[in-house]
Amino acid sequence: MTGKPIIGELRVQEVVLPSGRVTYTILYPDGTPHRLADGFLRTCNGGTDRAYAYLLIDHLRWLEFESLLPEAVTMPQLQRYMGAVGAEYAGPYGRPWRVGKRPYGQSSLESAAACLKGFYLFQGSQGIHQDLASEFSLTRLPTKEDKRRKFLGHVVQDMPANPLRPPRTVRRRHPKMLAEGARKKLSADLQSARDRMIVTWLGDGGFRVGEMCGLHLVDLHLRSGADCGECVTPHVHICHRELNSNRSRAKTKYPWVIEGGVVRGGQVRRASPAMVHTYFEYLTTEYPTSARHGMLLVQLKGPRTGDPLTADGVRQMMGRAGRRLGLGRTNPHALRHEFATAVLDASNGNTVIVRDAGGWASAKTVEETYAHTNLHDPLFNAALEQVWGEHE
């Protein structure tokens, strides 16, 4: 490693490749890349490289703070780093690490652990500090959940382990949702057919904002018996695309193709009658005929009229409406939480239905995040009365 300074002066840089794909790297002030960080981020998939770049630059800044080098850091020191970024109180530094920023939550700690493991394994593959890389090359016995996720899981003998991964706790609480009746107030207040459609689709479809902003018109099969043959009712295909001009992309990466002008594959999400209605209202009254990009959501005003709408544009639109109506913090993801809770209640707690309706990776995620018991549910009351009756 050169004698160049790391800390604070390092920055994350977005790089647009000739293909149009956006990647990320870490640069010194003079514009030269941090060799190890740049090499590692080149190995990451699209969508992962951005998150890992910001997680990695935090780590590189900590190394400088501790007067350490990637080539010499030890596993106990890395474990101390994981404790520092997750600390909610002043620790051995006299103040929490990352002053002015929130400590990492459980999900961010797990991502940071995966990022650091990848970074130091990459460093080892370059012939640097291979002793540390060998400490990351551990395995563990597979759990039942591992076997369920794997094809031919019954033959799985071991799984990769990560000594930096934090222990899994009851990691999630029921998320904050919009104030009661907020969605109805938003729909009544919004003047644009596009904005009303956004609120309806986020609420009825449980879309992530990146999924919705990444939709193309060809992905929408909003009539019964669509040519794709994958769903007989109106539905949407969520397709991961790296090259959307608004840089929005679906989190899920199911394979998909366009055959004869018809999209097949991706993740199929059902569409409600209200979703279909608001779509046609938007398409017939506001969608610009000059738009040639084929994306669903577009800018309606300003110098960029007709360009694809970004996820930040949706967040800003909802934030402004929430402040105007006195609803407090209003963001798109709150409608996804509301959707999940409503489907869970309507399906009598069936987390598999919620998983498939909202596109979660596993029913366990739904159960840990949204599952709850209604203390006045007839089944809940009957169970308690049966137990109490046995002791009379």
C-alpha positions as CSV (number, residue, x, y, z in Angstrom):
1,M,0.0,0.0,0.0
2,T,1.2,3.5,-0.8
3,G,1.8,6.2,1.9
4,K,-1.3,8.1,0.8
5,P,-3.7,9.2,3.5
6,I,-7.0,7.3,3.7
7,I,-9.2,9.0,6.1
8,G,-11.8,11.6,5.5
9,E,-10.1,12.4,2.2
10,L,-11.3,9.2,0.5
11,R,-14.6,9.5,-1.3
12,V,-17.1,7.3,-3.1
13,Q,-17.2,7.9,-6.8
14,E,-19.9,6.9,-9.2
15,V,-18.6,5.6,-12.6
16,V,-20.8,5.3,-15.7
17,L,-19.5,2.6,-18.0
18,P,-19.8,2.8,-21.9
19,S,-22.7,0.3,-21.7
20,G,-24.6,2.7,-19.5
21,R,-24.2,0.6,-16.4
22,V,-23.4,2.6,-13.2
23,T,-20.7,1.2,-10.9
24,Y,-18.9,2.6,-7.8
25,T,-15.3,3.0,-6.6
26,I,-13.3,4.7,-3.9
27,L,-10.9,7.5,-4.8
28,Y,-8.1,9.5,-3.2
29,P,-8.3,13.3,-3.4
30,D,-6.1,13.4,-6.5
31,G,-8.5,11.1,-8.3
32,T,-6.5,7.9,-8.2
33,P,-8.5,4.8,-7.0
34,H,-7.8,3.0,-3.8
35,R,-6.4,-0.1,-5.4
36,L,-7.8,-2.8,-3.1
37,A,-11.2,-1.2,-2.7
38,D,-11.5,-0.6,-6.4
39,G,-10.5,-4.1,-7.2
40,F,-13.0,-5.6,-4.7
41,L,-15.9,-3.4,-5.8
42,R,-15.3,-4.5,-9.4
43,T,-16.2,-8.0,-8.3
44,C,-19.6,-7.0,-6.8
45,N,-22.9,-7.2,-8.6
46,G,-24.9,-4.2,-9.6
47,G,-27.0,-3.0,-6.7
48,T,-24.5,-4.4,-4.2
49,D,-21.5,-2.3,-5.2
50,R,-23.1,1.0,-4.1
51,A,-24.0,-0.3,-0.7
52,Y,-20.6,-2.0,-0.2
53,A,-18.7,1.2,-1.3
54,Y,-20.3,3.2,1.5
55,L,-19.8,0.5,4.0
56,L,-16.2,0.0,3.0
57,I,-15.3,3.7,3.1
58,D,-16.6,3.8,6.7
59,H,-14.3,0.9,7.5
60,L,-11.3,2.5,5.8
61,R,-11.8,5.7,7.7
62,W,-11.9,3.7,11.0
63,L,-8.6,2.0,10.0
64,E,-7.0,5.4,9.7
65,F,-8.6,6.5,13.0
66,E,-6.9,3.5,14.7
67,S,-3.6,3.9,12.7
68,L,-4.1,0.5,11.1
69,L,-3.6,-0.8,7.6
70,P,-5.7,-3.4,5.7
71,E,-2.5,-5.4,5.3
72,A,-2.0,-5.7,9.0
73,V,-5.4,-5.6,10.7
74,T,-6.3,-8.6,12.8
75,M,-9.6,-10.5,13.4
76,P,-10.0,-9.2,17.0
77,Q,-9.6,-5.6,15.7
78,L,-12.2,-6.2,13.0
79,Q,-14.6,-7.6,15.6
80,R,-13.9,-4.4,17.7
81,Y,-14.8,-2.4,14.6
82,M,-18.1,-4.2,14.3
83,G,-18.9,-3.3,17.9
84,A,-18.0,0.3,17.3
85,V,-20.2,0.9,14.3
86,G,-23.2,-0.7,16.1
87,A,-22.6,1.0,19.4
88,E,-25.4,3.3,20.7
89,Y,-23.4,4.7,23.5
90,A,-20.0,6.3,24.1
91,G,-17.5,3.5,24.3
92,P,-13.7,3.3,24.5
93,Y,-13.3,6.2,22.1
94,G,-15.1,8.5,24.6
95,R,-17.8,9.0,21.9
96,P,-19.7,6.7,19.5
97,W,-18.0,6.0,16.2
98,R,-19.5,7.9,13.1
99,V,-20.3,11.0,15.1
100,G,-23.5,12.7,13.8
101,K,-24.8,9.5,12.2
102,R,-26.9,6.7,13.5
103,P,-25.2,3.5,14.6
104,Y,-25.7,0.5,12.3
105,G,-28.8,-1.5,12.9
106,Q,-29.0,-5.3,12.6
107,S,-29.4,-5.4,8.8
108,S,-26.6,-2.9,8.2
109,L,-24.3,-4.9,10.6
110,E,-25.0,-8.0,8.6
111,S,-24.3,-6.2,5.3
112,A,-21.1,-4.7,6.8
113,A,-19.9,-8.2,7.9
114,A,-20.5,-9.6,4.4
115,C,-18.7,-6.6,2.8
116,L,-15.6,-6.9,5.1
117,K,-15.4,-10.7,4.5
118,G,-15.5,-10.1,0.7
119,F,-12.9,-7.3,0.9
120,Y,-10.4,-9.3,3.0
121,L,-10.9,-12.5,1.0
122,F,-10.2,-10.4,-2.1
123,Q,-7.1,-9.0,-0.5
124,G,-6.0,-12.5,0.3
125,S,-6.6,-13.5,-3.4
126,Q,-4.0,-10.8,-4.3
127,G,-1.4,-12.5,-2.1
128,I,-1.9,-9.9,0.7
129,H,-2.4,-10.9,4.4
130,Q,-3.5,-14.4,3.6
131,D,-3.5,-15.4,7.3
132,L,-6.5,-13.1,7.8
133,A,-8.2,-14.4,4.7
134,S,-7.9,-17.9,6.0
135,E,-9.8,-16.9,9.1
136,F,-12.7,-15.9,6.9
137,S,-12.6,-19.3,5.1
138,L,-14.6,-21.1,7.8
139,T,-17.7,-23.2,7.4
140,R,-20.5,-24.2,9.8
141,L,-23.2,-26.8,9.9
142,P,-26.3,-25.9,7.8
143,T,-29.5,-25.0,9.6
144,K,-32.9,-26.2,8.6
145,E,-33.5,-22.8,7.1
146,D,-30.3,-23.2,5.0
147,K,-31.5,-26.5,3.7
148,R,-34.9,-25.2,2.8
149,R,-33.4,-22.4,0.7
150,K,-31.0,-24.7,-1.2
151,F,-31.9,-26.9,-4.1
152,L,-31.2,-30.5,-3.0
153,G,-30.8,-29.1,0.5
154,H,-30.7,-32.6,2.0
155,V,-27.2,-33.1,0.6
156,V,-25.8,-29.9,1.9
157,Q,-23.0,-30.7,4.4
158,D,-21.7,-27.3,5.3
159,M,-22.2,-23.6,4.8
160,P,-19.8,-20.6,4.7
161,A,-19.3,-18.9,8.0
162,N,-18.5,-15.3,8.8
163,P,-16.8,-14.6,12.2
164,L,-17.9,-10.9,11.9
165,R,-21.6,-11.6,11.5
166,P,-23.5,-10.4,14.5
167,P,-25.7,-12.9,16.4
168,R,-29.3,-12.9,15.1
169,T,-31.6,-11.4,17.7
170,V,-35.3,-10.7,17.6
171,R,-34.1,-8.3,15.0
172,R,-37.1,-6.4,13.9
173,R,-40.0,-4.7,15.5
174,H,-43.3,-3.9,13.8
175,P,-42.4,-1.0,11.5
176,K,-43.9,2.5,11.7
177,M,-46.7,3.0,9.3
178,L,-48.6,6.0,8.1
179,A,-51.1,7.7,10.4
180,E,-54.6,6.2,10.3
181,G,-56.5,7.3,7.2
182,A,-53.3,8.9,5.7
183,R,-53.5,7.0,2.5
184,K,-57.1,8.2,1.8
185,K,-56.1,11.8,2.7
186,L,-53.1,11.6,0.3
187,S,-55.2,10.3,-2.6
188,A,-57.8,13.1,-2.0
189,D,-55.2,15.8,-1.8
190,L,-53.0,14.9,-4.8
191,Q,-53.9,16.8,-7.9
192,S,-51.9,14.7,-10.4
193,A,-53.2,11.5,-11.8
194,R,-49.6,10.2,-11.8
195,D,-49.2,10.9,-8.0
196,R,-52.6,9.3,-7.2
197,M,-51.5,6.2,-9.2
198,I,-48.3,6.0,-7.3
199,V,-50.0,6.1,-3.9
200,T,-52.6,3.5,-5.1
201,W,-49.9,1.1,-6.5
202,L,-47.7,1.4,-3.5
203,G,-50.6,0.7,-1.2
204,D,-52.4,-2.1,-3.2
205,G,-49.3,-3.8,-4.7
206,G,-46.8,-3.5,-1.9
207,F,-44.2,-2.3,-4.3
208,R,-40.8,-1.1,-3.2
209,V,-40.2,2.4,-4.6
210,G,-37.3,1.2,-6.7
211,E,-39.4,-1.6,-8.2
212,M,-42.2,0.9,-9.2
213,C,-39.8,3.5,-10.7
214,G,-38.1,0.7,-12.7
215,L,-41.3,-0.5,-14.4
216,H,-41.7,-0.3,-18.1
217,L,-45.0,-0.1,-19.9
218,V,-44.3,-3.5,-21.5
219,D,-44.1,-5.1,-17.9
220,L,-47.8,-4.3,-17.3
221,H,-50.3,-7.0,-18.2
222,L,-53.4,-5.2,-16.9
223,R,-56.1,-7.3,-18.5
224,S,-57.4,-10.9,-17.9
225,G,-55.8,-13.7,-19.9
226,A,-52.6,-11.8,-20.8
227,D,-50.4,-13.4,-23.5
228,C,-47.6,-14.3,-21.1
229,G,-49.9,-17.1,-19.7
230,E,-48.4,-16.7,-16.2
231,C,-51.4,-15.2,-14.4
232,V,-55.0,-15.1,-15.6
233,T,-55.8,-11.9,-13.8
234,P,-54.3,-8.4,-14.3
235,H,-50.7,-8.4,-13.1
236,V,-47.3,-6.8,-13.3
237,H,-43.9,-8.4,-14.1
238,I,-41.1,-6.9,-11.9
239,C,-37.9,-7.2,-13.9
240,H,-34.4,-6.3,-12.7
241,R,-32.8,-4.0,-15.2
242,E,-29.3,-2.5,-14.7
243,L,-29.6,0.2,-17.4
244,N,-32.7,2.1,-16.5
245,S,-32.0,5.8,-17.2
246,N,-33.4,6.9,-13.9
247,R,-31.1,4.3,-12.1
248,S,-34.0,2.6,-10.4
249,R,-33.9,-1.2,-10.3
250,A,-35.8,-4.0,-8.7
251,K,-34.2,-5.6,-5.7
252,T,-35.2,-9.1,-6.9
253,K,-33.3,-10.6,-9.8
254,Y,-35.6,-13.3,-11.2
255,P,-34.8,-14.3,-14.8
256,W,-37.0,-12.7,-17.5
257,V,-37.2,-12.4,-21.2
258,I,-39.2,-10.5,-23.9
259,E,-40.5,-12.9,-26.5
260,G,-42.6,-11.5,-29.4
261,G,-43.0,-8.3,-27.5
262,V,-44.4,-10.0,-24.4
263,V,-42.6,-10.0,-21.1
264,R,-42.3,-13.4,-19.4
265,G,-40.7,-14.2,-16.1
266,G,-39.5,-11.8,-13.5
267,Q,-41.5,-11.5,-10.3
268,V,-45.3,-11.5,-10.9
269,R,-47.4,-9.2,-8.7
270,R,-51.2,-9.1,-8.9
271,A,-52.9,-5.8,-9.8
272,S,-56.1,-4.6,-8.1
273,P,-59.0,-2.9,-10.0
274,A,-58.0,0.4,-8.4
275,M,-54.5,0.0,-9.8
276,V,-55.8,-0.6,-13.3
277,H,-58.2,2.4,-13.0
278,T,-55.5,4.8,-11.9
279,Y,-53.1,3.6,-14.5
280,F,-55.5,4.3,-17.4
281,E,-56.4,7.7,-15.9
282,Y,-52.7,8.6,-15.8
283,L,-52.0,7.1,-19.3
284,T,-54.9,8.9,-21.0
285,T,-54.6,12.3,-19.3
286,E,-50.9,13.0,-18.4
287,Y,-48.5,10.5,-20.0
288,P,-46.5,12.5,-22.6
289,T,-46.7,11.3,-26.2
290,S,-43.1,12.4,-26.7
291,A,-41.7,9.9,-24.2
292,R,-39.7,7.2,-26.1
293,H,-38.0,5.5,-23.2
294,G,-41.0,3.2,-22.5
295,M,-40.9,3.7,-18.7
296,L,-44.1,4.0,-16.6
297,L,-43.4,7.0,-14.4
298,V,-42.2,10.3,-15.9
299,Q,-41.5,13.9,-14.9
300,L,-44.5,16.1,-15.6
301,K,-43.0,19.5,-15.1
302,G,-39.8,21.5,-15.4
303,P,-36.9,21.2,-17.9
304,R,-36.8,17.4,-17.6
305,T,-40.5,16.9,-18.6
306,G,-40.9,13.5,-20.1
307,D,-37.8,12.0,-18.5
308,P,-38.2,8.9,-16.2
309,L,-39.2,9.8,-12.6
310,T,-36.6,8.8,-10.0
311,A,-37.2,7.1,-6.6
312,D,-36.0,10.3,-4.9
313,G,-38.7,12.2,-6.9
314,V,-41.4,9.9,-5.5
315,R,-40.0,10.3,-2.0
316,Q,-40.0,14.1,-2.3
317,M,-43.5,14.1,-3.7
318,M,-44.9,12.1,-0.8
319,G,-42.9,14.0,1.8
320,R,-44.3,17.3,0.5
321,A,-47.8,16.0,0.6
322,G,-47.3,14.6,4.1
323,R,-46.1,18.0,5.4
324,R,-48.9,19.8,3.7
325,L,-51.5,17.6,5.3
326,G,-49.8,17.4,8.7
327,L,-49.3,13.7,8.5
328,G,-45.8,13.7,9.8
329,R,-43.1,11.7,8.0
330,T,-44.6,10.2,4.9
331,N,-42.5,7.9,2.8
332,P,-43.2,5.2,0.1
333,H,-42.0,2.3,2.2
334,A,-44.6,3.0,4.9
335,L,-47.3,2.0,2.4
336,R,-45.4,-1.4,1.8
337,H,-45.6,-2.0,5.6
338,E,-49.3,-1.1,5.6
339,F,-49.9,-3.5,2.7
340,A,-48.1,-6.4,4.5
341,T,-50.0,-5.8,7.7
342,A,-53.3,-5.7,5.9
343,V,-52.7,-8.9,3.9
344,L,-51.5,-10.6,7.1
345,D,-54.6,-9.7,8.9
346,A,-56.9,-10.7,6.0
347,S,-55.2,-14.1,5.6
348,N,-55.4,-15.0,9.3
349,G,-51.7,-14.7,9.7
350,N,-50.6,-16.7,6.7
351,T,-47.1,-15.5,6.2
352,V,-46.6,-17.4,2.9
353,I,-49.5,-15.5,1.3
354,V,-47.9,-12.2,2.4
355,R,-44.5,-13.3,1.1
356,D,-45.9,-14.1,-2.3
357,A,-48.2,-11.0,-2.4
358,G,-45.4,-8.5,-1.6
359,G,-42.4,-10.3,-3.0
360,W,-40.4,-10.9,0.2
361,A,-37.6,-13.5,0.0
362,S,-38.9,-15.6,2.8
363,A,-41.9,-16.1,5.0
364,K,-39.6,-15.9,8.0
365,T,-38.8,-12.2,7.2
366,V,-42.5,-11.5,7.1
367,E,-43.1,-13.4,10.4
368,E,-40.3,-11.6,12.2
369,T,-41.3,-8.1,10.9
370,Y,-45.1,-8.1,10.8
371,A,-46.5,-11.1,12.6
372,H,-48.4,-10.1,15.7
373,T,-51.3,-11.5,17.8
374,N,-54.7,-9.7,18.1
375,L,-55.5,-10.0,21.8
376,H,-59.2,-10.1,21.0
377,D,-59.0,-12.6,18.2
378,P,-61.6,-15.4,18.8
379,L,-58.9,-18.1,18.3
380,F,-56.7,-16.4,20.8
381,N,-59.5,-16.1,23.3
382,A,-60.5,-19.8,22.8
383,A,-56.9,-21.0,23.4
384,L,-56.7,-19.1,26.6
385,E,-60.1,-20.2,27.8
386,Q,-59.2,-23.8,27.2
387,V,-55.9,-23.5,29.1
388,W,-57.6,-21.6,32.0
389,G,-60.4,-24.1,32.1
390,E,-58.0,-27.0,32.7
391,H,-57.0,-25.4,36.0
392,E,-60.4,-24.7,37.4
